[in-house]
Amino acid sequence: MAELEGKVAVITGGASGIGEASVRLFVDEGAKVVIADMQRERGKALAAELGDGAEFVSCEVRQEEQV
């Protein structure tokens, strides 16, 4: 059983860089991941690539009403 099986993670800045690497690691370990990022195309593409393990939400975390 994967270490994060049954867990849900929200990763801000998850469409690229360290955030993307974190998303991939969490999904590999069994978590369901919400990718929250301003980069819509990259976020959507990553979520599509990862399938049921990830979902993308367009979000600017500096704007409280978007979180």
QUIWOWO-V245661 format. One record per pair of residues at least 24 apart in sequence whose ideal C-beta (glycine too) atoms are under 8 Angstrom apart, sorted by the first residue. I is the first residue (numbers start at 0). J is the second residue. D is the distance in Angstrom with one decimal. If there is no record, write none. Layout:
I_J_D / I_J_D
This chain:
0_29_7.3 / 1_27_7.5 / 1_28_4.8 / 1_29_2.9 / 1_30_7.9 / 2_28_4.8 / 2_29_6.8 / 3_28_4.1 / 3_29_4.8 / 3_30_3.8 / 4_28_7.7 / 4_29_3.6 / 4_30_7.6 / 5_29_7.3 / 6_30_4.6 / 6_31_7.4 / 7_31_4.9 / 7_32_7.6 / 7_33_7.1 / 8_32_5.0 / 8_33_7.2 / 9_33_4.5 / 9_35_5.9 / 10_34_6.1 / 10_35_6.8 / 11_35_4.8 / 11_36_7.0 / 11_58_7.2 / 11_60_5.0 / 12_36_5.8 / 12_60_8.0 / 13_42_6.9 / 13_45_7.4 / 14_38_4.2 / 14_41_4.0 / 14_42_3.9 / 14_45_5.9 / 14_55_7.6 / 15_41_5.7 / 19_45_6.3 / 22_49_7.3 / 22_53_6.3 / 23_49_7.4 / 26_52_3.9 / 26_53_5.8 / 35_60_6.9 / 35_66_8.0
